[in-house]
Amino acid sequence: MPRVSRRTLLRSLGATALAAAATRIPVAVAAESLRAVYHLTPPAGWLSDPQRPIHAGGDYHLYYLHSDQNNAPGWWQHATTTDSVAFTDRGTAIPLGPDFPVWTGSGVVDATNTAGFGAGAVVVLATQPTGGDRYDQEQYLYYSTDNGYTFTAYGPPVIDNPDHNDWFRDPKIHWDAARGEWVAVIGRQQAIWFYTSPDLVHWTHTSVFGYSSPNIGGMECPDLFEMTADDGTRHWVLGASTQGDYSGQPDTYAYWTGTWNGTTWVSDNRDPQWLDWGWDWYAAVTWPNAAAPDTRRYALAWMNNWQYAARTVPTDLSDGYNGQMSVVRELSLARQPEGWYTLLSQPVPALHDHVSRTLPLADVTTSDSVVLSYQGTAYDLELDVSWQQLNNVGVSVGRSQDGTRHTNIGVYQGSVYVDRGPSDRADFSFGNHQQSNAPIDPAARSVHLRILVDRQSVEVFVNAGHTVLSHQVYFQPGDTGVSVYADGGSATFSNIVVREMS
């Protein structure tokens, strides 16, 4: 049986019942703020799925699902950025309709006026549950002639639900330059459906890509794009956010490299790769870097997990909101020695422009635990770790003064891990989602770590960025220390740099 998340349960209700069933966000009380310093958060209320940004009028325009109550019917909130770090809230772009909310989709800039709304119009396809019934998920069109600030509804759905199945959603549009047409991918239960169109209005179903074993659940927020790899070869990439924990895989963004021939998708490998191994990098979107669209893309995800997303969280009480986005990453496609291709992730270079202070720290060699001479709540920590023989080695962030609370990032028996369990609070626990693991060469005797810490999150980039682990962590006031540790042998921590973020 597919997992029925609270999101699905609420979507099975009508709009009125949906609003009643949703968790109302409490009014903020006097408490120390947990609002992220350098991650996008909503002004207030609920934030969830990001919609792939478009580049128009010199800005990147990001939209995301937003509502006044946790997991309630909502609208597309609008934010703009010039550097993919600092975002400016622009209010509502596509409002909550009188009959049904707007769910996830994507927009494109129709540069050559294929749809007839004008050259340069922003055209959006978005899922909406017709009549509030989750079994009638259909794809509706909106268009904007003012660079994506306001939108006009086109009318009836442009892609009908073929079988009234409740998993037919999240269209992602891409311009297929080789064939001069639009191609869209739509998420289904354990499958992605492909459609093509000459004009964004009239769509033809062409094929299905299915993946059911091992079970990674439904394909939400699918993605399709092309990239040039570091060896100069051109590749297509197909991705989707999935529920990989069914089979011991991540609950994040799975992707395949392969070929799109205008009708069907052919993967290079049967099984997917993963763009993140943590618990909280879902509903991800990617979009081209306007300065290098062939070789660089950006990526962003909702830092949450449907296992606990709709619960009341500490920021509901301290700041009156629930949800944040990850930092924007820059993606590149690299050929591996074995001959396959993988996406590498690094935080966008512009993050360095928001550093308020840089602190190099002395090297440390230890076979125990050493507290570093730094405390903070929003920073970028980078270091090298090397060893010869030991059992466990790593870094603790968000360390309390007495050392009882902390989040650990380390290497143990062929895995790199993040364990946020010791940071659990009396008022909020991640339960059996405390630790995540990703494979690492068991013969490795060194690792480069870049750890982004904010007031409510930790994101870990390993080595060249083939492996990333992203997590929410609700640090308690005063949990600001950093320490390093080694068990069963000695390790050296070198080239330690802390960059405080503003």
KOLTOR-612690 format. One line per 2 residues: number of its first residue (from 0); for each residue y, z, x of C-alpha. Coordinates in nm, 2 decimals. Example, Ala and Ser with C-alpha at 12.3 -4.5 7.8 and 13.67 -1.06 7.14 Angstrom:
<rs>
0	-0.45,0.78,1.23; -0.11,0.71,1.37
</rs>
This chain:
<rs>
0	0.00,0.00,0.00; 0.35,-0.08,0.13
2	0.57,0.22,0.19; 0.80,0.30,-0.10
4	1.12,0.44,0.05; 1.38,0.63,-0.14
6	1.59,0.32,-0.11; 1.32,0.13,-0.30
8	1.27,0.41,-0.56; 1.64,0.42,-0.63
10	1.66,0.04,-0.64; 1.40,0.04,-0.92
12	1.65,0.22,-1.14; 1.94,0.06,-1.33
14	2.29,0.09,-1.18; 2.38,0.39,-1.40
16	2.07,0.58,-1.32; 2.11,0.49,-0.96
18	2.44,0.66,-0.94; 2.31,0.97,-1.10
20	2.00,0.98,-0.87; 2.20,0.94,-0.55
22	2.29,1.24,-0.34; 2.66,1.31,-0.38
24	2.82,1.37,-0.04; 2.96,1.73,-0.03
26	3.32,1.80,0.02; 3.37,1.87,0.39
28	3.40,2.24,0.47; 3.56,2.41,0.77
30	3.33,2.33,1.06; 3.36,2.17,1.40
32	3.37,1.79,1.36; 3.05,1.59,1.45
34	3.22,1.26,1.39; 3.13,1.01,1.66
36	3.39,0.94,1.92; 3.30,0.58,2.03
38	3.06,0.47,1.75; 3.16,0.31,1.42
40	3.15,0.56,1.13; 3.28,0.51,0.77
42	3.61,0.66,0.67; 3.41,0.87,0.42
44	3.09,0.84,0.22; 2.77,0.65,0.29
46	2.72,0.38,0.56; 2.41,0.17,0.59
48	2.31,-0.19,0.67; 2.56,-0.39,0.89
50	2.62,-0.75,0.80; 2.62,-0.99,1.09
52	2.98,-1.03,1.21; 3.17,-1.36,1.21
54	3.45,-1.47,1.45; 3.76,-1.58,1.27
56	4.13,-1.55,1.33; 4.08,-1.41,1.68
58	3.88,-1.11,1.55; 3.51,-1.03,1.50
60	3.47,-0.93,1.13; 3.19,-0.68,1.06
62	3.09,-0.59,0.71; 2.85,-0.30,0.61
64	2.71,-0.14,0.30; 2.92,0.15,0.18
66	2.94,0.38,-0.12; 3.08,0.71,-0.22
68	2.74,0.88,-0.25; 2.43,0.88,-0.03
70	2.22,0.57,-0.10; 2.42,0.48,-0.42
72	2.52,0.13,-0.54; 2.80,0.01,-0.32
74	3.00,-0.27,-0.17; 3.07,-0.45,0.15
76	3.32,-0.25,0.36; 3.52,-0.45,0.62
78	3.61,-0.36,0.98; 3.75,-0.58,1.26
80	3.74,-0.56,1.64; 3.86,-0.76,1.93
82	3.64,-0.59,2.20; 3.33,-0.48,2.00
84	3.40,-0.12,2.08; 3.71,-0.01,1.88
86	3.70,-0.10,1.51; 3.98,-0.11,1.25
88	3.89,-0.03,0.89; 4.01,-0.31,0.66
90	3.89,-0.17,0.32; 3.66,-0.34,0.07
92	3.57,-0.70,0.12; 3.31,-0.76,-0.16
94	3.34,-0.49,-0.43; 3.08,-0.32,-0.64
96	3.03,-0.54,-0.95; 3.03,-0.42,-1.31
98	2.66,-0.52,-1.35; 2.50,-0.49,-1.01
100	2.58,-0.40,-0.65; 2.59,-0.62,-0.35
102	2.32,-0.57,-0.10; 2.26,-0.71,0.25
104	2.32,-1.07,0.35; 2.52,-1.27,0.61
106	2.82,-1.49,0.65; 2.91,-1.80,0.85
108	3.22,-1.99,0.92; 3.18,-2.33,0.76
110	3.38,-2.52,1.02; 3.32,-2.87,0.88
112	3.35,-2.79,0.51; 2.98,-2.86,0.42
114	3.01,-2.63,0.11; 3.34,-2.78,-0.01
116	3.55,-2.46,0.00; 3.76,-2.58,0.29
118	3.71,-2.63,0.66; 3.69,-2.29,0.82
120	3.60,-2.10,0.50; 3.38,-1.80,0.54
122	3.07,-1.84,0.32; 2.84,-1.55,0.25
124	2.49,-1.53,0.10; 2.40,-1.18,-0.02
126	2.11,-1.03,-0.22; 2.20,-0.88,-0.56
128	1.95,-0.73,-0.81; 2.04,-0.92,-1.12
130	2.10,-0.68,-1.41; 2.03,-0.39,-1.18
132	1.66,-0.47,-1.19; 1.50,-0.45,-0.84
134	1.24,-0.72,-0.95; 1.52,-0.98,-0.98
136	1.65,-0.98,-0.63; 1.83,-1.31,-0.59
138	2.07,-1.46,-0.34; 2.43,-1.51,-0.45
140	2.72,-1.69,-0.27; 3.07,-1.57,-0.20
142	3.34,-1.75,-0.01; 3.67,-1.66,0.16
144	3.96,-1.88,0.26; 4.16,-1.60,0.43
146	3.93,-1.54,0.74; 3.70,-1.30,0.56
148	3.95,-1.05,0.41; 3.89,-1.13,0.04
150	3.60,-1.31,-0.13; 3.55,-1.51,-0.45
152	3.21,-1.51,-0.63; 3.06,-1.86,-0.66
154	2.86,-1.79,-0.98; 2.49,-1.80,-1.05
156	2.24,-1.73,-0.77; 2.20,-2.02,-0.52
158	1.84,-1.91,-0.43; 1.64,-1.78,-0.72
160	1.37,-1.52,-0.69; 1.05,-1.74,-0.70
162	0.81,-1.47,-0.83; 1.02,-1.17,-0.93
164	0.88,-0.97,-0.64; 1.10,-0.68,-0.55
166	1.10,-0.77,-0.17; 1.31,-1.09,-0.16
168	1.62,-1.01,0.02; 1.87,-1.00,0.31
170	1.93,-1.38,0.38; 2.04,-1.47,0.73
172	2.20,-1.81,0.78; 2.21,-2.02,1.10
174	2.34,-2.37,1.17; 2.07,-2.59,1.30
176	2.27,-2.83,1.52; 1.98,-3.05,1.62
178	1.91,-3.14,1.25; 2.26,-3.10,1.11
180	2.17,-2.85,0.84; 2.17,-2.49,0.75
182	1.86,-2.28,0.78; 1.82,-1.94,0.61
184	1.55,-1.67,0.65; 1.48,-1.42,0.37
186	1.28,-1.10,0.41; 0.96,-1.05,0.21
188	0.67,-0.80,0.22; 0.50,-0.88,0.56
190	0.66,-1.22,0.57; 0.97,-1.43,0.62
192	1.05,-1.73,0.41; 1.25,-2.03,0.54
194	1.50,-2.24,0.35; 1.72,-2.53,0.45
196	2.04,-2.67,0.30; 2.30,-2.94,0.37
198	2.58,-2.75,0.21; 2.51,-2.37,0.17
200	2.48,-2.41,-0.21; 2.16,-2.61,-0.26
202	1.86,-2.47,-0.08; 1.50,-2.59,-0.04
204	1.21,-2.36,0.05; 1.02,-2.51,0.35
206	0.77,-2.26,0.48; 0.65,-1.90,0.53
208	0.59,-1.70,0.85; 0.35,-1.41,0.79
210	0.25,-1.11,0.99; 0.02,-0.85,0.84
212	-0.21,-0.72,1.11; -0.14,-0.47,1.25
214	0.07,-0.36,0.95; 0.44,-0.33,1.03
216	0.55,-0.33,0.67; 0.81,-0.54,0.50
218	1.05,-0.77,0.69; 1.40,-0.64,0.62
220	1.72,-0.80,0.75; 1.55,-1.10,0.92
222	1.73,-1.29,1.19; 1.71,-1.64,1.34
224	1.91,-1.78,1.63; 1.89,-2.00,1.95
226	1.96,-1.89,2.31; 1.96,-2.04,2.65
228	1.75,-1.83,2.89; 1.84,-1.74,3.25
230	1.62,-2.03,3.38; 1.82,-2.28,3.17
232	1.56,-2.34,2.90; 1.65,-2.32,2.53
234	1.46,-2.10,2.29; 1.46,-1.99,1.92
236	1.43,-1.62,1.83; 1.30,-1.48,1.50
238	1.35,-1.11,1.43; 1.33,-0.86,1.15
240	1.36,-0.48,1.10; 1.02,-0.34,1.01
242	0.82,-0.02,0.96; 0.61,-0.03,1.28
244	0.51,0.34,1.25; 0.24,0.22,1.01
246	0.05,0.11,1.33; 0.21,0.32,1.61
248	0.49,0.07,1.67; 0.87,0.13,1.65
250	1.06,0.15,1.32; 1.31,-0.09,1.45
252	1.38,-0.46,1.53; 1.07,-0.68,1.60
254	1.12,-1.02,1.74; 0.93,-1.33,1.84
256	1.04,-1.62,2.07; 0.92,-1.96,1.96
258	1.01,-2.30,1.80; 1.17,-2.40,1.48
260	1.10,-2.77,1.40; 1.31,-2.80,1.09
262	1.03,-2.71,0.86; 0.81,-2.44,1.01
264	0.82,-2.16,1.27; 0.58,-2.15,1.56
266	0.57,-1.83,1.77; 0.51,-1.83,2.15
268	0.29,-1.51,2.10; 0.12,-1.36,1.81
270	0.26,-1.01,1.84; 0.63,-0.92,1.84
272	0.84,-0.76,2.11; 1.08,-0.48,2.02
274	1.45,-0.46,2.08; 1.45,-0.08,2.05
276	1.18,0.19,2.08; 1.37,0.49,1.93
278	1.36,0.61,1.57; 1.71,0.50,1.47
280	1.80,0.13,1.53; 1.74,-0.04,1.19
282	1.88,-0.33,0.99; 2.00,-0.48,1.31
284	2.22,-0.79,1.33; 2.29,-1.02,1.62
286	2.57,-1.27,1.66; 2.70,-1.50,1.94
288	2.95,-1.39,2.20; 3.24,-1.63,2.12
290	3.31,-1.66,2.50; 2.95,-1.76,2.59
292	2.77,-1.85,2.26; 2.47,-2.02,2.43
294	2.37,-1.75,2.67; 2.51,-1.42,2.53
296	2.48,-1.25,2.19; 2.59,-0.92,2.06
298	2.37,-0.68,1.86; 2.44,-0.38,1.64
300	2.22,-0.16,1.42; 2.24,0.12,1.16
302	2.14,0.44,1.35; 1.92,0.58,1.08
304	1.56,0.58,0.94; 1.45,0.57,0.58
306	1.22,0.87,0.65; 1.53,1.09,0.64
308	1.84,0.86,0.58; 1.91,0.96,0.22
310	1.90,1.34,0.29; 2.21,1.55,0.32
312	2.29,1.55,0.69; 2.51,1.78,0.90
314	2.80,1.52,0.90; 2.80,1.53,0.52
316	2.92,1.89,0.54; 3.13,1.88,0.85
318	3.31,1.54,0.80; 3.22,1.41,0.46
320	3.02,1.10,0.57; 2.66,1.00,0.64
322	2.58,0.72,0.89; 2.69,0.56,1.20
324	2.64,0.23,1.38; 2.49,0.19,1.73
326	2.71,0.08,2.02; 2.74,-0.30,2.03
328	2.50,-0.44,2.29; 2.52,-0.77,2.48
330	2.19,-0.96,2.48; 2.06,-1.21,2.73
332	1.72,-1.39,2.73; 1.52,-1.36,3.05
334	1.20,-1.52,3.17; 0.95,-1.27,3.29
336	0.71,-1.32,3.59; 0.42,-1.36,3.34
338	0.60,-1.66,3.19; 0.71,-1.51,2.86
340	1.07,-1.45,2.75; 1.23,-1.13,2.65
342	1.57,-1.01,2.53; 1.76,-0.77,2.77
344	2.01,-0.53,2.63; 2.31,-0.36,2.79
346	2.62,-0.19,2.63; 2.90,-0.43,2.61
348	3.12,-0.44,2.93; 3.43,-0.35,2.72
350	3.29,0.00,2.69; 3.43,0.07,3.03
352	3.78,0.00,2.90; 3.75,0.31,2.68
354	3.66,0.55,2.97; 3.91,0.83,3.00
356	3.76,0.99,3.32; 3.50,0.90,3.57
358	3.31,1.17,3.75; 3.06,1.10,4.03
360	2.82,1.40,4.08; 2.63,1.50,4.39
362	2.27,1.39,4.44; 2.00,1.64,4.34
364	1.64,1.68,4.47; 1.43,1.93,4.29
366	1.08,2.03,4.18; 1.22,2.25,3.90
368	1.53,2.23,3.68; 1.89,2.21,3.79
370	2.20,2.23,3.57; 2.46,1.97,3.67
372	2.83,2.05,3.71; 2.94,1.87,3.39
374	2.98,1.95,3.02; 3.09,1.71,2.75
376	3.02,1.57,2.40; 3.10,1.20,2.44
378	3.01,1.03,2.76; 2.81,0.75,2.94
380	2.57,0.90,3.20; 2.42,0.67,3.46
382	2.18,0.76,3.74; 1.87,0.67,3.94
384	1.56,0.88,3.95; 1.29,0.85,4.22
386	0.97,1.04,4.30; 0.63,1.01,4.48
388	0.39,1.22,4.27; 0.47,1.44,3.97
390	0.37,1.49,3.61; 0.71,1.48,3.43
392	1.06,1.40,3.52; 1.39,1.36,3.33
394	1.73,1.45,3.21; 1.84,1.70,2.94
396	2.16,1.64,2.75; 2.32,1.85,2.48
398	2.20,2.16,2.66; 2.30,2.49,2.52
400	2.43,2.76,2.76; 2.10,2.95,2.74
402	1.89,2.64,2.78; 1.70,2.67,2.46
404	1.85,2.37,2.29; 1.86,2.02,2.44
406	1.74,1.66,2.41; 1.51,1.53,2.69
408	1.50,1.18,2.83; 1.22,1.13,3.08
410	0.91,0.96,3.22; 0.56,1.10,3.16
412	0.22,0.93,3.22; 0.32,0.57,3.18
414	0.58,0.63,2.91; 0.96,0.67,2.90
416	1.05,0.91,2.61; 1.33,1.07,2.42
418	1.25,1.41,2.27; 1.52,1.54,2.04
420	1.30,1.82,1.89; 1.47,2.10,2.09
422	1.80,1.99,1.94; 1.69,2.04,1.58
424	1.91,2.26,1.38; 1.83,2.53,1.13
426	2.00,2.32,0.86; 1.85,1.99,0.97
428	1.52,1.89,1.14; 1.38,1.54,1.22
430	1.03,1.68,1.15; 0.76,1.46,1.29
432	1.01,1.20,1.41; 1.14,1.42,1.70
434	1.00,1.22,1.99; 0.97,0.85,2.06
436	0.79,0.67,2.35; 0.81,0.33,2.51
438	0.57,0.19,2.78; 0.67,0.18,3.14
440	0.47,0.07,3.45; 0.25,0.37,3.53
442	0.28,0.28,3.90; 0.66,0.30,3.89
444	0.81,0.56,4.13; 1.17,0.51,4.02
446	1.37,0.44,3.71; 1.74,0.36,3.64
448	1.87,0.53,3.33; 2.19,0.48,3.13
450	2.24,0.74,2.86; 2.51,0.71,2.60
452	2.58,1.05,2.44; 2.81,1.09,2.14
454	2.85,1.39,1.91; 2.56,1.27,1.68
456	2.36,1.03,1.89; 2.18,0.94,2.21
458	2.10,0.58,2.32; 1.90,0.53,2.64
460	1.90,0.20,2.83; 1.61,0.18,3.09
462	1.63,-0.03,3.41; 1.76,-0.38,3.33
464	1.76,-0.32,2.95; 1.42,-0.44,2.86
466	1.36,-0.10,2.70; 1.61,0.09,2.49
468	1.56,0.41,2.28; 1.82,0.50,2.02
470	1.84,0.82,1.82; 2.05,1.04,1.60
472	2.10,1.39,1.74; 2.32,1.64,1.56
474	2.43,1.86,1.85; 2.55,2.21,1.77
476	2.89,2.33,1.89; 2.87,2.44,2.25
478	2.56,2.23,2.33; 2.75,2.03,2.60
480	2.55,2.09,2.92; 2.34,1.84,3.13
482	2.04,1.92,3.35; 1.77,1.74,3.54
484	1.41,1.84,3.58; 1.08,1.76,3.76
486	0.74,1.91,3.70; 0.43,1.88,3.92
488	0.63,1.74,4.22; 0.97,1.67,4.36
490	1.22,1.41,4.23; 1.56,1.29,4.35
492	1.84,1.21,4.11; 2.10,0.99,4.28
494	2.40,0.77,4.21; 2.49,1.00,3.92
496	2.81,0.89,3.74; 2.95,1.04,3.42
498	3.21,0.84,3.23; 3.39,1.03,2.96
500	3.47,0.82,2.65; 3.79,0.83,2.45
</rs>
